[in-house]
């Protein structure tokens, strides 16, 4: 059943990036579920999100994976940055650019976000029991942008702390969510492929 849901949802994810951008298409009106109904559907509902595996290359140091400690649910713990895709003509890159700006005040234009994701994550949140399907894009940020993120933390509604860690540290830390550790593996693989191409 889970595999069927996964492939059905991939078709729906395709609709987010293609169907809604066709001329003449009008998305349906916004529907809001009451709290009781929302809690009932969460365990069987697959949410479409988009994530950024941010990394920074400090001068004279190995690349660092940037992670944030969330102060609200879901995943009130260490995580990457991103969030829900709006049902509109929003592309994955536009959605990610919006989420980075809204969540942590980081202004990354769409053209800096790769056309293809490096990882397609499917994970379940333990705090609300919902399932998320999220392409994760590898996005390199500058040291100046990382410093700006640190300054923006006190104003963030979602994050209370930010760290830049060697990806191997993230992967090896069993207290982190398995999907976060998978993101670290994706970054390690990407960085190794860059070395091989040199």
C-alpha positions in Angstrom: 0.0 0.0 0.0 2.8 2.4 0.9 4.5 1.9 -2.5 1.2 2.5 -4.3 0.7 5.8 -2.4 4.2 6.8 -3.2 3.8 6.4 -7.0 0.3 7.9 -7.0 1.7 10.9 -5.2 4.6 11.3 -7.6 1.9 11.8 -10.2 0.3 14.5 -8.1 3.7 16.1 -7.4 4.1 16.4 -11.2 0.8 18.3 -11.2 2.3 20.9 -8.9 5.0 21.8 -11.4 3.1 21.3 -14.7 -0.7 21.1 -14.6 -1.2 24.3 -12.6 1.0 26.3 -15.0 -1.1 25.5 -18.1 -2.9 28.5 -19.6 -6.6 28.6 -18.7 -6.3 26.4 -15.6 -7.8 27.8 -12.4 -6.8 26.0 -9.2 -9.8 25.0 -6.9 -10.8 27.3 -4.1 -8.9 27.0 -0.8 -10.4 24.5 1.7 -9.7 24.6 5.4 -10.2 21.5 7.5 -11.4 21.8 11.1 -8.9 20.6 13.7 -10.6 17.2 14.3 -10.7 16.3 10.6 -7.1 17.5 10.2 -5.9 15.2 13.0 -7.7 12.3 11.4 -6.3 12.7 7.9 -2.6 13.4 9.0 -1.6 9.7 9.3 -2.8 8.9 5.7 -2.1 12.3 4.1 1.1 12.8 2.1 2.2 16.5 2.2 4.2 17.9 -0.8 7.1 19.9 0.5 10.4 21.1 -0.9 13.7 21.2 1.1 17.2 22.8 0.8 20.3 21.0 1.8 22.3 24.2 2.4 26.1 24.1 2.6 28.8 26.7 3.0 32.5 26.6 2.1 34.4 28.4 4.9 37.8 29.7 3.9 40.5 27.1 4.5 38.1 24.6 5.9 36.0 21.6 4.6 32.4 22.4 3.4 29.8 22.5 6.2 26.2 21.4 6.1 23.9 24.1 7.5 21.1 22.8 9.8 18.6 24.6 12.0 17.0 23.6 15.3 13.2 24.1 14.9 11.3 25.6 17.8 7.8 24.6 16.5 6.2 21.4 15.2 6.5 19.4 13.0 10.0 18.1 13.8 10.8 20.3 16.8 14.5 19.3 16.5 17.4 19.7 14.1 16.4 19.8 10.5 17.1 21.3 7.0 15.2 24.3 5.6 12.1 24.3 3.5 8.4 23.6 3.7 5.1 23.1 1.9 4.5 23.8 -1.7 1.5 26.0 -2.4 -1.1 24.7 -4.8 -0.7 27.4 -7.4 1.6 28.1 -10.4 4.6 28.0 -8.0 7.6 26.0 -9.3 9.6 23.9 -6.9 12.4 26.5 -7.1 10.0 29.4 -6.4 8.5 27.5 -3.4 12.0 26.8 -2.0 13.1 30.4 -2.5 9.9 31.6 -0.7 10.4 29.2 2.2 14.0 30.2 2.7 13.1 33.9 2.7 10.0 33.4 5.1 11.7 31.0 7.5 15.2 32.4 7.9 15.4 35.6 5.9 17.7 34.1 3.3 17.2 35.6 -0.2 18.2 32.9 -2.7 16.9 33.6 -6.2 15.3 30.7 -8.1 18.1 30.6 -10.6 20.6 29.6 -7.9 18.5 26.5 -7.0 19.3 23.6 -9.3 16.8 22.4 -11.9 16.9 18.9 -10.5 16.8 17.7 -6.9 19.6 15.5 -5.6 17.4 13.5 -3.3 13.7 12.6 -3.0 12.9 12.1 0.7 9.8 10.4 2.0 9.5 10.5 5.8 7.0 10.5 8.7 7.0 13.1 11.4 6.8 11.5 14.9 5.1 14.6 16.4 2.0 14.8 14.2 2.3 11.4 12.4 2.1 12.9 8.9 4.0 11.7 5.9 6.0 14.1 3.7 7.3 13.7 0.2 10.0 16.3 -0.5 12.6 16.8 -3.2 15.8 18.2 -1.5 17.9 20.6 -3.5 21.6 21.1 -2.8 22.2 24.8 -2.5 25.6 26.4 -1.8 25.5 29.6 0.2 28.3 32.1 0.8 29.9 32.8 4.1 28.2 36.2 4.1 24.8 34.6 3.6 25.5 32.1 6.4 26.4 35.1 8.7 23.1 36.7 7.7 21.2 33.6 8.6 22.8 33.6 12.1 21.8 37.3 12.5 18.2 36.4 11.5 17.7 33.6 14.0 16.3 35.8 16.8 13.6 37.0 14.4 12.7 33.5 13.0 9.3 32.1 14.0 10.5 28.6 13.2 14.2 28.2 14.2 16.0 28.9 17.4 19.5 27.9 16.5 21.7 27.3 13.4 24.8 25.2 13.0 27.3 24.5 10.2 28.6 21.0 10.6 30.9 18.7 8.6 28.4 16.4 6.7 30.0 13.3 8.2 29.1 14.6 11.7 25.5 14.9 10.7 25.4 11.4 9.1 27.1 9.8 12.1 24.8 11.3 14.7 22.1 8.7 15.5 20.1 11.3 17.5 19.3 13.1 14.2 16.2 12.1 12.1 17.1 9.4 9.5 16.0 11.7 6.7 18.4 14.4 7.9 21.2 11.9 8.0 20.2 10.8 4.4 20.5 14.5 3.3 24.1 14.5 4.8 24.9 11.4 2.6 23.5 13.2 -0.5 25.8 16.2 0.3 28.8 14.0 0.9 28.2 12.2 -2.4 27.8 15.6 -4.2 31.0 17.0 -2.7 33.0 13.8 -3.7 31.7 14.0 -7.2 32.9 17.6 -7.5 36.4 16.4 -6.4 36.4 13.5 -8.9 35.5 16.0 -11.7 38.5 18.3 -10.9 
